[in-house]
Amino acid sequence: MLLVIDAGNTNICMGAYQGDELLFTSRLATDHSATRDRIAVDLASIFRLNDIDASRFSGAIISSVVPEISTALKQAVKKVTGQTALMVGPGVKTGLNILTDNPAEVGSDLVAGAVAAKNKYPLPAIVVDLGTATKVVALDKDGAFLGCSIAPGVSISLNALVGGASLLTNIAMHRPDHAIGTNTIDSMTSGLLYGTVDMLDGMCDRFAAEMTDPVQTIIATGGLGHIAAGCRHEMVMDQDLILEGLKLIYQKNR
């Protein structure tokens, strides 16, 4: 089995592959001060919950955009599974041609998502990743990574709104029936959710206008990827895109 882990600023998403079959997925809240042993306990618990024998793992790969826990996470994987995890970063073969000004600064999560999109979907493609940040990635007809846009995620926007406006309180996110809110909660959810989907539609239009060839596929992923279902553009929902990309990167480096 292969253990795949994507550590983001809000959640750590993980799964196990037996060949090409994804046996389970799980999410943990990211603790930026977590120690090796704390993470190891969490990993062992998740494996037990999913009836996974940790000794059966023959490999592991990690994508992390949280430097504070990257080392502890790798050590925890070693402690629980006995496997030394491959960390996605400079020097790791991905098969992805990155055409940005500084390819080394592209997040490993974006790389993994792009690798999966390149291998799974018709190109050119746009990948919309909704998590702590809302990211939009452009891939050309050859699967090269052209660049991306990065904006505050929905949760960050909500926290900033509540923190900066004395009369507004934290709310549970839901899709309102109307864009014109008639109470505070509906007005806030309208601004956050409809504002996000309209921004995504607008960014996809802008990306498409700057790309040489017509866009064939738009893929939505991330912990809040379901929000993109409200977009006017047709989008393929693929919650496991980054995990799939990690599996492909591991296979390329095996």
N, C-alpha and C positions, 0 to 999 in steps of 0.2 A: 504494500500500500504506500501511497504518497501523501504526506501531510502538506497542505498548502495553507498559508496564513497571510492575510493582508491586514497590516496594522495601520489604522488611520487615527486621526486625532480624536474622533468620537467613539468609534467602535473598532474592535479587532474581530475580523471575520475569518473563519477557518472552515476547512472541509477536508475530506479524505477521499482520494481516488483509488479505486481498484481497476487498473487499466484506464479505460476512458469513462468508467461509471463513477459518478459522484455519489458516494455512500451517504453522506450527511453534510449539512452546513450548520454553523452555530455562530452566534455573535456574543461578544463580551464588551461591556463598557470599558473604554480605555482609561487606565489609571496611569498618569504620567510619572508617578513615583513608585510604581510596582516593582518589587524585587523579583529575583530569579525564582525564589521558592514560592512566592505568592502566585506567580504566573504558572509555575509547575503544578501547584495544587489545582488551579482552575483548569488546566489542560487535562489532568488526570480525571477530574470530575466530569468534564465534558465527554471524555472517551467512555467512561462508565455509563453515563446517561444514554449513549448511543451504541452500547454493546460493542465497543471497539477495543480490541486487544492491542495495547500500545507496542508490544513486542513484535507485532506483525509489520510495523512500518519499515520500509526498506530505503526511504528517502524523505527529505523535507525541504521546502523552499519558503522563504519569507520575503514579502514586500513590506517595507516599513517607511513611513514618512514621519515617524516619531523617534528621533535620535535618542531621546532620554531612556527609552525602553528597548531599543534594538538589541543591545548586547544581552540584557537580561532575558529577553524573549528567546534568543538563540541558545542561551545557556539552559533555559527551562526545557526547550525542545530536546536538547541533548540529554538532560537528566531524566525525562519521562520516556523518551523513545529510544535513546541510545544513538540517534542519528545526528550528524553534524549538518545543520541546515545550510543550504545555499542562500546567500543574501543577494537579492537583485540590486545591482548597482554597476558602476563602471567596471569593465573587464569581464562581465558576464555576457555570454552570447545570447542575443535575443532574436536575431534575424530581422530586426526593425531598423530601417534607415531613418535616422532622426535628422531633419533638415533645419533645426532651430539654430540660433546664434551660438548657444552653448549646450550641446546635447547632454552634458553631464548634470545639468541642473534640472532636467525633466524628471518629475517624480516617478518613483518605481511603480506606483499604482497606475499612473497614466500609461507607462510603458507596457505593463501587463495587460491592461484593457485594450490597448492598441494592437498588441500581438494577437489577442483572441479575435478582435474584430477583423483584422487582416485575414485570418485563417478561416473564419466562419461565414462572412457576409460579403455580398457583392460590393465592389469598390467603384468609385470613390465613396467614402463613408464619413459620417459625422458621429462621434460618440459623445453623449450627454451623460455626465457623471454627477449625480446629486448626493452630496455627503456634507461634511463639515464646510467645504467650499462647493460651489456649483461650477463645474468645469465643462467646457465644450472643446472637443478635439477634432482636428481635420486630418483625414488620411486621403492621399491622392490615389489615382487609379492603380498604382504599383504598390500601394500599402505603405508608402513613406509617411512619416509623421511630419506634417507641415507646420504645426503649431497649435496653440490653444488659446482660450480665454479663461480667466479665473475670476469669479465673483464671490461675494459672501454667500454662504449657504443659507437655507431658510431658517434654521435654528439660530445661526449667528445673527441674522437680521432681526429675528424676534427678540433675542436677548438684548440687542442694541436698542431696539424700539422701547422695550419695557424699562431698560436701565436709564434711558434718556428722557422719558416722558412720565412725569409724576402721576398722571391720572390714568395711565394704562397699566394693566396687570398681565401676568403670564396667562396664556390660554392653551387649551388643547387644540391641535390643528385638525380642522375638518373643512371639507369643501362646501362653501356657502351656496345657496340656491341662486343668488343674484350677485352681480358685481357691485351693485349699488347697495351697500350695507345700510340697514336701518337701525342697527344697534352697535355698540362698541365692539363686541366680539366678532360679529359678522363683518364689520368694516375692517377689522384687523386681519381676519383670515382672507378676506377678499384681496386686500393689498398684498399680503404675503404670497398666497397661492396663485391667484390670477396674475399678479405682478410677475411671479416667477415663470409661469408658463408662457406669458406673452413675451417676456425677455428671451426665453429659450427659442420661441418661434422667430423672433426678430434676429437673434444671433445666428440661427440656422440659415435664415435668408441672407444675412451678411456674409457668412462663410461661403455659402453656395455661390454668391456673386463674385467672390474673390478666387474661387477654385477654377482651374482650367477646364475640367470636364464635369458633366452633370452628376450631381450626387445621386447615388443609387440606394443607399441605406442610411437610416438614422437609428442609432441604438441608444437606448436609455438604460442606465445601470446605477448602482449606488444604493445606500440605505434608504434614501428618499426618492429613488427612481420612479416609484409609482406616481409621483406628482406629475411627471411628464405625460401621463395618459391624458391629461387635459389639454395638451397642445393640439394645434390645428394640423401640424405635420404628422404624418403617420410614422410611428416609432415602434421598433421592435423592443420589447421589454426583456432584458437579459440580466437578472439579478446576480448571476454567477459568472459574469464576463471576466472579472479580474482573476477569480480562482482558476478559470479555464486557461487564461493567459499564463498564470504561474505554472500550471501543469505543462504547457507547451514549452515554456522557457526551461523548465527542469529537464524535459526530454531532450532539448537541444544541447544541454550541457552535460548530460549523463555520460 
